[in-house]
């Protein structure tokens, strides 16, 4: 019998929150990774997040499409890189763990690791 994991866990007591994507949805204008709602979504928060992208972006997806994160299918948050530039499909190396910075006051979600 398998263990049911909670929707989010900390890597250590009061540590960096971790999230895992539930699905990836490709449209003509963006690639959206969807996550369960997290206690920090919609609340004042500034800090690191460890993100596990569990699904691969489908082969053949246009590499210039921007990547966004959504929670429960809504609340689209653009993923950016340095200077506020959008992260695109070309910047995502594949499934795995990525480190991001989130700051709710400035609506910033910045990819820190994983770009090519």
Phi and psi in radians as a Rosetta constraint file:
Dihedral C 1 N 2 CA 2 C 2 CIRCULARHARMONIC -1.395 0.35
Dihedral N 2 CA 2 C 2 N 3 CIRCULARHARMONIC 2.813 0.35
Dihedral C 2 N 3 CA 3 C 3 CIRCULARHARMONIC -1.585 0.35
Dihedral N 3 CA 3 C 3 N 4 CIRCULARHARMONIC 2.350 0.35
Dihedral C 3 N 4 CA 4 C 4 CIRCULARHARMONIC -1.546 0.35
Dihedral N 4 CA 4 C 4 N 5 CIRCULARHARMONIC 2.139 0.35
Dihedral C 4 N 5 CA 5 C 5 CIRCULARHARMONIC -1.550 0.35
Dihedral N 5 CA 5 C 5 N 6 CIRCULARHARMONIC 2.558 0.35
Dihedral C 5 N 6 CA 6 C 6 CIRCULARHARMONIC -1.185 0.35
Dihedral N 6 CA 6 C 6 N 7 CIRCULARHARMONIC 2.815 0.35
Dihedral C 6 N 7 CA 7 C 7 CIRCULARHARMONIC -1.141 0.35
Dihedral N 7 CA 7 C 7 N 8 CIRCULARHARMONIC -0.395 0.35
Dihedral C 7 N 8 CA 8 C 8 CIRCULARHARMONIC -2.596 0.35
Dihedral N 8 CA 8 C 8 N 9 CIRCULARHARMONIC 2.648 0.35
Dihedral C 8 N 9 CA 9 C 9 CIRCULARHARMONIC -2.476 0.35
Dihedral N 9 CA 9 C 9 N 10 CIRCULARHARMONIC 2.777 0.35
Dihedral C 9 N 10 CA 10 C 10 CIRCULARHARMONIC -1.695 0.35
Dihedral N 10 CA 10 C 10 N 11 CIRCULARHARMONIC 2.584 0.35
Dihedral C 10 N 11 CA 11 C 11 CIRCULARHARMONIC -1.264 0.35
Dihedral N 11 CA 11 C 11 N 12 CIRCULARHARMONIC -0.364 0.35
Dihedral C 11 N 12 CA 12 C 12 CIRCULARHARMONIC -2.741 0.35
Dihedral N 12 CA 12 C 12 N 13 CIRCULARHARMONIC 2.976 0.35
Dihedral C 12 N 13 CA 13 C 13 CIRCULARHARMONIC -0.941 0.35
Dihedral N 13 CA 13 C 13 N 14 CIRCULARHARMONIC 2.155 0.35
Dihedral C 13 N 14 CA 14 C 14 CIRCULARHARMONIC 0.966 0.35
Dihedral N 14 CA 14 C 14 N 15 CIRCULARHARMONIC 0.550 0.35
Dihedral C 14 N 15 CA 15 C 15 CIRCULARHARMONIC -1.591 0.35
Dihedral N 15 CA 15 C 15 N 16 CIRCULARHARMONIC -2.752 0.35
Dihedral C 15 N 16 CA 16 C 16 CIRCULARHARMONIC -1.263 0.35
Dihedral N 16 CA 16 C 16 N 17 CIRCULARHARMONIC 2.181 0.35
Dihedral C 16 N 17 CA 17 C 17 CIRCULARHARMONIC -1.095 0.35
Dihedral N 17 CA 17 C 17 N 18 CIRCULARHARMONIC 2.527 0.35
Dihedral C 17 N 18 CA 18 C 18 CIRCULARHARMONIC -2.124 0.35
Dihedral N 18 CA 18 C 18 N 19 CIRCULARHARMONIC 2.473 0.35
Dihedral C 18 N 19 CA 19 C 19 CIRCULARHARMONIC -2.340 0.35
Dihedral N 19 CA 19 C 19 N 20 CIRCULARHARMONIC 2.591 0.35
Dihedral C 19 N 20 CA 20 C 20 CIRCULARHARMONIC -2.191 0.35
Dihedral N 20 CA 20 C 20 N 21 CIRCULARHARMONIC 2.331 0.35
Dihedral C 20 N 21 CA 21 C 21 CIRCULARHARMONIC -1.180 0.35
Dihedral N 21 CA 21 C 21 N 22 CIRCULARHARMONIC 2.566 0.35
Dihedral C 21 N 22 CA 22 C 22 CIRCULARHARMONIC -1.712 0.35
Dihedral N 22 CA 22 C 22 N 23 CIRCULARHARMONIC -0.528 0.35
Dihedral C 22 N 23 CA 23 C 23 CIRCULARHARMONIC -2.840 0.35
Dihedral N 23 CA 23 C 23 N 24 CIRCULARHARMONIC 2.905 0.35
Dihedral C 23 N 24 CA 24 C 24 CIRCULARHARMONIC -2.255 0.35
Dihedral N 24 CA 24 C 24 N 25 CIRCULARHARMONIC 2.355 0.35
Dihedral C 24 N 25 CA 25 C 25 CIRCULARHARMONIC -2.201 0.35
Dihedral N 25 CA 25 C 25 N 26 CIRCULARHARMONIC 2.151 0.35
Dihedral C 25 N 26 CA 26 C 26 CIRCULARHARMONIC -1.834 0.35
Dihedral N 26 CA 26 C 26 N 27 CIRCULARHARMONIC 2.212 0.35
Dihedral C 26 N 27 CA 27 C 27 CIRCULARHARMONIC -2.100 0.35
Dihedral N 27 CA 27 C 27 N 28 CIRCULARHARMONIC -3.085 0.35
Dihedral C 27 N 28 CA 28 C 28 CIRCULARHARMONIC -1.216 0.35
Dihedral N 28 CA 28 C 28 N 29 CIRCULARHARMONIC -0.309 0.35
Dihedral C 28 N 29 CA 29 C 29 CIRCULARHARMONIC -2.023 0.35
Dihedral N 29 CA 29 C 29 N 30 CIRCULARHARMONIC -0.218 0.35
Dihedral C 29 N 30 CA 30 C 30 CIRCULARHARMONIC -2.895 0.35
Dihedral N 30 CA 30 C 30 N 31 CIRCULARHARMONIC 2.922 0.35
Dihedral C 30 N 31 CA 31 C 31 CIRCULARHARMONIC -2.057 0.35
Dihedral N 31 CA 31 C 31 N 32 CIRCULARHARMONIC 2.101 0.35
Dihedral C 31 N 32 CA 32 C 32 CIRCULARHARMONIC -1.979 0.35
Dihedral N 32 CA 32 C 32 N 33 CIRCULARHARMONIC 2.136 0.35
Dihedral C 32 N 33 CA 33 C 33 CIRCULARHARMONIC -1.634 0.35
Dihedral N 33 CA 33 C 33 N 34 CIRCULARHARMONIC 2.239 0.35
Dihedral C 33 N 34 CA 34 C 34 CIRCULARHARMONIC -1.813 0.35
Dihedral N 34 CA 34 C 34 N 35 CIRCULARHARMONIC 2.474 0.35
Dihedral C 34 N 35 CA 35 C 35 CIRCULARHARMONIC -2.270 0.35
Dihedral N 35 CA 35 C 35 N 36 CIRCULARHARMONIC 2.746 0.35
Dihedral C 35 N 36 CA 36 C 36 CIRCULARHARMONIC -1.097 0.35
Dihedral N 36 CA 36 C 36 N 37 CIRCULARHARMONIC 2.666 0.35
Dihedral C 36 N 37 CA 37 C 37 CIRCULARHARMONIC -0.997 0.35
Dihedral N 37 CA 37 C 37 N 38 CIRCULARHARMONIC 2.490 0.35
Dihedral C 37 N 38 CA 38 C 38 CIRCULARHARMONIC -2.125 0.35
Dihedral N 38 CA 38 C 38 N 39 CIRCULARHARMONIC 2.646 0.35
Dihedral C 38 N 39 CA 39 C 39 CIRCULARHARMONIC -1.040 0.35
Dihedral N 39 CA 39 C 39 N 40 CIRCULARHARMONIC -0.363 0.35
Dihedral C 39 N 40 CA 40 C 40 CIRCULARHARMONIC -1.517 0.35
Dihedral N 40 CA 40 C 40 N 41 CIRCULARHARMONIC -0.236 0.35
Dihedral C 40 N 41 CA 41 C 41 CIRCULARHARMONIC -1.258 0.35
Dihedral N 41 CA 41 C 41 N 42 CIRCULARHARMONIC 2.189 0.35
Dihedral C 41 N 42 CA 42 C 42 CIRCULARHARMONIC 1.446 0.35
Dihedral N 42 CA 42 C 42 N 43 CIRCULARHARMONIC -0.066 0.35
Dihedral C 42 N 43 CA 43 C 43 CIRCULARHARMONIC -1.912 0.35
Dihedral N 43 CA 43 C 43 N 44 CIRCULARHARMONIC 2.690 0.35
Dihedral C 43 N 44 CA 44 C 44 CIRCULARHARMONIC -1.014 0.35
Dihedral N 44 CA 44 C 44 N 45 CIRCULARHARMONIC 2.202 0.35
Dihedral C 44 N 45 CA 45 C 45 CIRCULARHARMONIC -2.711 0.35
Dihedral N 45 CA 45 C 45 N 46 CIRCULARHARMONIC 2.449 0.35
Dihedral C 45 N 46 CA 46 C 46 CIRCULARHARMONIC -2.525 0.35
Dihedral N 46 CA 46 C 46 N 47 CIRCULARHARMONIC 2.095 0.35
Dihedral C 46 N 47 CA 47 C 47 CIRCULARHARMONIC 2.822 0.35
Dihedral N 47 CA 47 C 47 N 48 CIRCULARHARMONIC -3.013 0.35
Dihedral C 47 N 48 CA 48 C 48 CIRCULARHARMONIC -1.418 0.35
Dihedral N 48 CA 48 C 48 N 49 CIRCULARHARMONIC 2.637 0.35
Dihedral C 48 N 49 CA 49 C 49 CIRCULARHARMONIC -2.342 0.35
Dihedral N 49 CA 49 C 49 N 50 CIRCULARHARMONIC 2.404 0.35
Dihedral C 49 N 50 CA 50 C 50 CIRCULARHARMONIC -1.730 0.35
Dihedral N 50 CA 50 C 50 N 51 CIRCULARHARMONIC 2.116 0.35
Dihedral C 50 N 51 CA 51 C 51 CIRCULARHARMONIC -1.991 0.35
Dihedral N 51 CA 51 C 51 N 52 CIRCULARHARMONIC 2.242 0.35
Dihedral C 51 N 52 CA 52 C 52 CIRCULARHARMONIC -1.844 0.35
Dihedral N 52 CA 52 C 52 N 53 CIRCULARHARMONIC 1.987 0.35
Dihedral C 52 N 53 CA 53 C 53 CIRCULARHARMONIC -1.496 0.35
Dihedral N 53 CA 53 C 53 N 54 CIRCULARHARMONIC 1.835 0.35
Dihedral C 53 N 54 CA 54 C 54 CIRCULARHARMONIC -1.530 0.35
Dihedral N 54 CA 54 C 54 N 55 CIRCULARHARMONIC -0.292 0.35
Dihedral C 54 N 55 CA 55 C 55 CIRCULARHARMONIC -1.985 0.35
Dihedral N 55 CA 55 C 55 N 56 CIRCULARHARMONIC 2.490 0.35
Dihedral C 55 N 56 CA 56 C 56 CIRCULARHARMONIC -1.419 0.35
Dihedral N 56 CA 56 C 56 N 57 CIRCULARHARMONIC 2.520 0.35
Dihedral C 56 N 57 CA 57 C 57 CIRCULARHARMONIC -1.221 0.35
Dihedral N 57 CA 57 C 57 N 58 CIRCULARHARMONIC 2.270 0.35
Dihedral C 57 N 58 CA 58 C 58 CIRCULARHARMONIC -0.974 0.35
Dihedral N 58 CA 58 C 58 N 59 CIRCULARHARMONIC 2.426 0.35
Dihedral C 58 N 59 CA 59 C 59 CIRCULARHARMONIC -0.997 0.35
Dihedral N 59 CA 59 C 59 N 60 CIRCULARHARMONIC 2.416 0.35
Dihedral C 59 N 60 CA 60 C 60 CIRCULARHARMONIC 1.618 0.35
Dihedral N 60 CA 60 C 60 N 61 CIRCULARHARMONIC -0.068 0.35
Dihedral C 60 N 61 CA 61 C 61 CIRCULARHARMONIC -1.185 0.35
Dihedral N 61 CA 61 C 61 N 62 CIRCULARHARMONIC 2.396 0.35
Dihedral C 61 N 62 CA 62 C 62 CIRCULARHARMONIC -0.980 0.35
Dihedral N 62 CA 62 C 62 N 63 CIRCULARHARMONIC 2.191 0.35
Dihedral C 62 N 63 CA 63 C 63 CIRCULARHARMONIC -1.269 0.35
Dihedral N 63 CA 63 C 63 N 64 CIRCULARHARMONIC -0.231 0.35
Dihedral C 63 N 64 CA 64 C 64 CIRCULARHARMONIC -1.613 0.35
Dihedral N 64 CA 64 C 64 N 65 CIRCULARHARMONIC -0.017 0.35
Dihedral C 64 N 65 CA 65 C 65 CIRCULARHARMONIC -1.184 0.35
Dihedral N 65 CA 65 C 65 N 66 CIRCULARHARMONIC 2.399 0.35
Dihedral C 65 N 66 CA 66 C 66 CIRCULARHARMONIC -1.274 0.35
Dihedral N 66 CA 66 C 66 N 67 CIRCULARHARMONIC 2.687 0.35
Dihedral C 66 N 67 CA 67 C 67 CIRCULARHARMONIC -1.824 0.35
Dihedral N 67 CA 67 C 67 N 68 CIRCULARHARMONIC 2.311 0.35
Dihedral C 67 N 68 CA 68 C 68 CIRCULARHARMONIC -2.214 0.35
Dihedral N 68 CA 68 C 68 N 69 CIRCULARHARMONIC 2.742 0.35
Dihedral C 68 N 69 CA 69 C 69 CIRCULARHARMONIC -1.924 0.35
Dihedral N 69 CA 69 C 69 N 70 CIRCULARHARMONIC 2.408 0.35
Dihedral C 69 N 70 CA 70 C 70 CIRCULARHARMONIC -2.191 0.35
Dihedral N 70 CA 70 C 70 N 71 CIRCULARHARMONIC 2.788 0.35
Dihedral C 70 N 71 CA 71 C 71 CIRCULARHARMONIC -2.140 0.35
Dihedral N 71 CA 71 C 71 N 72 CIRCULARHARMONIC 2.147 0.35
Dihedral C 71 N 72 CA 72 C 72 CIRCULARHARMONIC 0.909 0.35
Dihedral N 72 CA 72 C 72 N 73 CIRCULARHARMONIC 0.694 0.35
Dihedral C 72 N 73 CA 73 C 73 CIRCULARHARMONIC 1.420 0.35
Dihedral N 73 CA 73 C 73 N 74 CIRCULARHARMONIC -0.040 0.35
Dihedral C 73 N 74 CA 74 C 74 CIRCULARHARMONIC -2.320 0.35
Dihedral N 74 CA 74 C 74 N 75 CIRCULARHARMONIC -2.893 0.35
Dihedral C 74 N 75 CA 75 C 75 CIRCULARHARMONIC 0.952 0.35
Dihedral N 75 CA 75 C 75 N 76 CIRCULARHARMONIC 0.891 0.35
Dihedral C 75 N 76 CA 76 C 76 CIRCULARHARMONIC -1.060 0.35
Dihedral N 76 CA 76 C 76 N 77 CIRCULARHARMONIC 2.236 0.35
Dihedral C 76 N 77 CA 77 C 77 CIRCULARHARMONIC -2.136 0.35
Dihedral N 77 CA 77 C 77 N 78 CIRCULARHARMONIC 1.974 0.35
Dihedral C 77 N 78 CA 78 C 78 CIRCULARHARMONIC -1.080 0.35
Dihedral N 78 CA 78 C 78 N 79 CIRCULARHARMONIC 2.411 0.35
Dihedral C 78 N 79 CA 79 C 79 CIRCULARHARMONIC -1.605 0.35
Dihedral N 79 CA 79 C 79 N 80 CIRCULARHARMONIC 2.222 0.35
Dihedral C 79 N 80 CA 80 C 80 CIRCULARHARMONIC -2.085 0.35
Dihedral N 80 CA 80 C 80 N 81 CIRCULARHARMONIC 2.981 0.35
Dihedral C 80 N 81 CA 81 C 81 CIRCULARHARMONIC -2.157 0.35
Dihedral N 81 CA 81 C 81 N 82 CIRCULARHARMONIC -2.808 0.35
Dihedral C 81 N 82 CA 82 C 82 CIRCULARHARMONIC -1.028 0.35
Dihedral N 82 CA 82 C 82 N 83 CIRCULARHARMONIC 2.571 0.35
Dihedral C 82 N 83 CA 83 C 83 CIRCULARHARMONIC 1.090 0.35
Dihedral N 83 CA 83 C 83 N 84 CIRCULARHARMONIC 0.351 0.35
Dihedral C 83 N 84 CA 84 C 84 CIRCULARHARMONIC 1.304 0.35
Dihedral N 84 CA 84 C 84 N 85 CIRCULARHARMONIC 0.179 0.35
Dihedral C 84 N 85 CA 85 C 85 CIRCULARHARMONIC -1.191 0.35
Dihedral N 85 CA 85 C 85 N 86 CIRCULARHARMONIC 2.466 0.35
Dihedral C 85 N 86 CA 86 C 86 CIRCULARHARMONIC -1.203 0.35
Dihedral N 86 CA 86 C 86 N 87 CIRCULARHARMONIC 2.446 0.35
Dihedral C 86 N 87 CA 87 C 87 CIRCULARHARMONIC -1.323 0.35
Dihedral N 87 CA 87 C 87 N 88 CIRCULARHARMONIC 2.337 0.35
Dihedral C 87 N 88 CA 88 C 88 CIRCULARHARMONIC -1.985 0.35
Dihedral N 88 CA 88 C 88 N 89 CIRCULARHARMONIC 3.016 0.35
Dihedral C 88 N 89 CA 89 C 89 CIRCULARHARMONIC -0.942 0.35
Dihedral N 89 CA 89 C 89 N 90 CIRCULARHARMONIC -0.651 0.35
Dihedral C 89 N 90 CA 90 C 90 CIRCULARHARMONIC -1.084 0.35
Dihedral N 90 CA 90 C 90 N 91 CIRCULARHARMONIC -0.410 0.35
Dihedral C 90 N 91 CA 91 C 91 CIRCULARHARMONIC -1.488 0.35
Dihedral N 91 CA 91 C 91 N 92 CIRCULARHARMONIC -0.223 0.35
Dihedral C 91 N 92 CA 92 C 92 CIRCULARHARMONIC -1.651 0.35
Dihedral N 92 CA 92 C 92 N 93 CIRCULARHARMONIC 1.999 0.35
Dihedral C 92 N 93 CA 93 C 93 CIRCULARHARMONIC -1.295 0.35
Dihedral N 93 CA 93 C 93 N 94 CIRCULARHARMONIC -0.331 0.35
Dihedral C 93 N 94 CA 94 C 94 CIRCULARHARMONIC 2.542 0.35
Dihedral N 94 CA 94 C 94 N 95 CIRCULARHARMONIC -2.872 0.35
Dihedral C 94 N 95 CA 95 C 95 CIRCULARHARMONIC -1.208 0.35
Dihedral N 95 CA 95 C 95 N 96 CIRCULARHARMONIC 2.696 0.35
Dihedral C 95 N 96 CA 96 C 96 CIRCULARHARMONIC 2.498 0.35
Dihedral N 96 CA 96 C 96 N 97 CIRCULARHARMONIC -2.877 0.35
Dihedral C 96 N 97 CA 97 C 97 CIRCULARHARMONIC -1.782 0.35
Dihedral N 97 CA 97 C 97 N 98 CIRCULARHARMONIC 2.324 0.35
Dihedral C 97 N 98 CA 98 C 98 CIRCULARHARMONIC -2.232 0.35
Dihedral N 98 CA 98 C 98 N 99 CIRCULARHARMONIC 2.574 0.35
Dihedral C 98 N 99 CA 99 C 99 CIRCULARHARMONIC -1.837 0.35
Dihedral N 99 CA 99 C 99 N 100 CIRCULARHARMONIC 2.275 0.35
Dihedral C 99 N 100 CA 100 C 100 CIRCULARHARMONIC -2.287 0.35
Dihedral N 100 CA 100 C 100 N 101 CIRCULARHARMONIC 2.768 0.35
Dihedral C 100 N 101 CA 101 C 101 CIRCULARHARMONIC -1.928 0.35
Dihedral N 101 CA 101 C 101 N 102 CIRCULARHARMONIC 2.274 0.35
Dihedral C 101 N 102 CA 102 C 102 CIRCULARHARMONIC -2.152 0.35
Dihedral N 102 CA 102 C 102 N 103 CIRCULARHARMONIC 2.313 0.35
Dihedral C 102 N 103 CA 103 C 103 CIRCULARHARMONIC -2.363 0.35
Dihedral N 103 CA 103 C 103 N 104 CIRCULARHARMONIC 1.889 0.35
Dihedral C 103 N 104 CA 104 C 104 CIRCULARHARMONIC -1.165 0.35
Dihedral N 104 CA 104 C 104 N 105 CIRCULARHARMONIC -0.570 0.35
Dihedral C 104 N 105 CA 105 C 105 CIRCULARHARMONIC -1.097 0.35
Dihedral N 105 CA 105 C 105 N 106 CIRCULARHARMONIC -0.573 0.35
Dihedral C 105 N 106 CA 106 C 106 CIRCULARHARMONIC -1.908 0.35
Dihedral N 106 CA 106 C 106 N 107 CIRCULARHARMONIC 0.065 0.35
Dihedral C 106 N 107 CA 107 C 107 CIRCULARHARMONIC 0.982 0.35
Dihedral N 107 CA 107 C 107 N 108 CIRCULARHARMONIC 0.767 0.35
Dihedral C 107 N 108 CA 108 C 108 CIRCULARHARMONIC -1.841 0.35
Dihedral N 108 CA 108 C 108 N 109 CIRCULARHARMONIC 2.226 0.35
Dihedral C 108 N 109 CA 109 C 109 CIRCULARHARMONIC -2.252 0.35
Dihedral N 109 CA 109 C 109 N 110 CIRCULARHARMONIC 1.785 0.35
Dihedral C 109 N 110 CA 110 C 110 CIRCULARHARMONIC -2.025 0.35
Dihedral N 110 CA 110 C 110 N 111 CIRCULARHARMONIC 2.202 0.35
Dihedral C 110 N 111 CA 111 C 111 CIRCULARHARMONIC -1.274 0.35
Dihedral N 111 CA 111 C 111 N 112 CIRCULARHARMONIC 2.180 0.35
Dihedral C 111 N 112 CA 112 C 112 CIRCULARHARMONIC -1.786 0.35
Dihedral N 112 CA 112 C 112 N 113 CIRCULARHARMONIC -0.547 0.35
Dihedral C 112 N 113 CA 113 C 113 CIRCULARHARMONIC -2.307 0.35
Dihedral N 113 CA 113 C 113 N 114 CIRCULARHARMONIC 2.795 0.35
Dihedral C 113 N 114 CA 114 C 114 CIRCULARHARMONIC 1.776 0.35
Dihedral N 114 CA 114 C 114 N 115 CIRCULARHARMONIC -0.241 0.35
Dihedral C 114 N 115 CA 115 C 115 CIRCULARHARMONIC -1.306 0.35
Dihedral N 115 CA 115 C 115 N 116 CIRCULARHARMONIC 2.666 0.35
